[in-house]
Structures are given as C-alpha cells and as structure tokens.
C-alpha cells in the first residue's frame, strides 16, 4: 500500500450536457467516471484527465503543468453553451497509488487508469506514504505511464501506453482521423516498453527495469 | 473533495472571442433547397451554428427553428431568416452555404474561409 502526492490540477466543470461536451473532445468514451485523453488535431496530447462526476458537475483531474493548455482548449469550444470552469486545485491534494485500509472523511476516491486515486480537501492535511521514487518503481513494475515522463504533449496516446484510452468505436473527436488511420494501418509508431536496465533514453528509471518510448 | 462551493474558488476567467458582424452568402442551389424546405412559411429560420467536437474541433450545426434562446444575429438572405449565434460568429463570418447534389455525402455544405483545415467528411473544421 502506498500513495504518492501528484502535482495535479482539478478543474470543476459546470453546466448542461457536460458529458456530451467532454465526450466530443476526448479519445475515450466519456459517459461516467473514466480516464480521458484530450488531444489536438494532430492527435498529440493536451492533457490526460480523470473524469469524476461530482453532483451535477464534473471534476477533471489532470497535470498541473498542462492546466492552462486544457483550460484554453475547453474554453474555446464552449461557444455559448453555458458551461463554466472553476479551478479548485488549490483546495485539494491529489494522491495516486494503492488503496489504503481507510479513507479519510471528505475524501473522494476514483479508479484511475494510473491507479487508485484519492482527492482530499487540504483541510484534512493527508500525508503521502510514497516518495516519488517509490511511485516510479511501482509504475515501472506495472508499466504505468505518467505525466511528465511518458505522457508529454509531443506524444500521442498510442506512443505512451494509453492505447486502452482510445475508444475504437466512438464517433468523431479531435485527432480521431489520425489515430484511426494509425490503428487500422497498424502503424502506431513508437510505443512504451519496459526493459531490464540499463535502458537508453529511459523515461522512468526503476531499480531493475525502466520504461522507455521507442519503436518496436 | 472540496468543490469550492464557498467563496474560496472563483470561476476561471475564460477568454472568449468577441462577437463579430457576420457576412454570409448562399448559393442559388442552397436557396432552392431552402425554398423546398420552408415553402411559403417564413415564420421559421435557418440557424447556422457551431458545436464543439468532430475530428477537427468544431462541427457545423444547421437547424430549422422557430426561435432560439441563444443570443443571435438575424440576417435576411434571399428572403430567408438566418440566425447566427453570437458566440460562434467569429467562426462563421464570411461563410458560403452551398447545396451539393450527390448520392453520397450530399446536402448542405459550408465553405468557410476561416477554416484552417477540415475533416474528410467535411462536417468539422478547425
């Protein structure tokens, strides 16, 4: 058991038809809690967010580093639909890893592609139980990509181990033409690998193995 | 999760493009098809809007409506009422509405000088 505190952003999206709005912008099908990549027209990642319904609203938990790009991407496409975005990052801490025995009152838990996620109000002052090194080791041993390492804005979802987050049947979304062509032609380019050390150009280095992005 | 329902969180200030005065043209073929659709009834209007989504980011949205709650600019093109939502006016200024007579992929088409690219089916643009 262990939890790492992420450098995450949390955007609370409010308004009508939120699922439809977000679903049209993500490679994954958004109809409830899930992890969803948002991509540009060239299929490169803007951010990969955990989608968590909160009452009538939706919380998007993504990378703090990419928050401004995501806000810009979403806000340009609201087009008078009465949707608002509130940044609640400063009110909460986000932890990821393996579920602890007990969850503090007031925390929200979510089953993320990256692991078991817990969002705690800062007032709880929950402390992480994993260092970044321990989280990295866990990721390497379980081939889990993560923000800033494998997941960067110069990569598409297929190249950083997020192929399960590209829905094969859903309709149009930004970047679909490119991703569908890659999949149907079997040409997804570089992919994520886990190999025994030493690994050249590793994206995450573990004790015995490392993750890297390279052509097969 | 603290959702910021108190004053501790304020909405992100989103930079929205200013509404522009839309110039819009329609080909004769498109007018003919609208004539067929509307008949003599001019109480309805053609709503030309933009939705988010599609392969390229934005999708055209054509509807025949009696009225709409959206703040709109109302134009008169060839005797037809055309409504353009103000929120998407910056994306629609200068467009030409055409009608393509084809068994596959036919129907109303929009030629948009603002579009940097469009997807293969022609329904979305960026």
Interface residues (C-beta under 8 A of the other chain):
Chain A: X10 X11 X12 X21 X24 X25 X41 X52 X54 X55 X57 X59 X71 X72 X75 X77 X78 X79 X80 X81 X84 X85 X86 X87 X88 X90 X91 X92 X106 X107 X108 X119 X120 X121 X122 X123 X172 X173 X174 X175 X176 X177
Chain B: X1 X2 X3 X4 X8 X9 X10 X11 X12 X14 X15 X16 X49 X50 X51 X52 X53 X54 X55 X56 X57 X58 X59 X70 X71 X85 X86 X87 X88 X117 X119 X120 X123 X124 X126
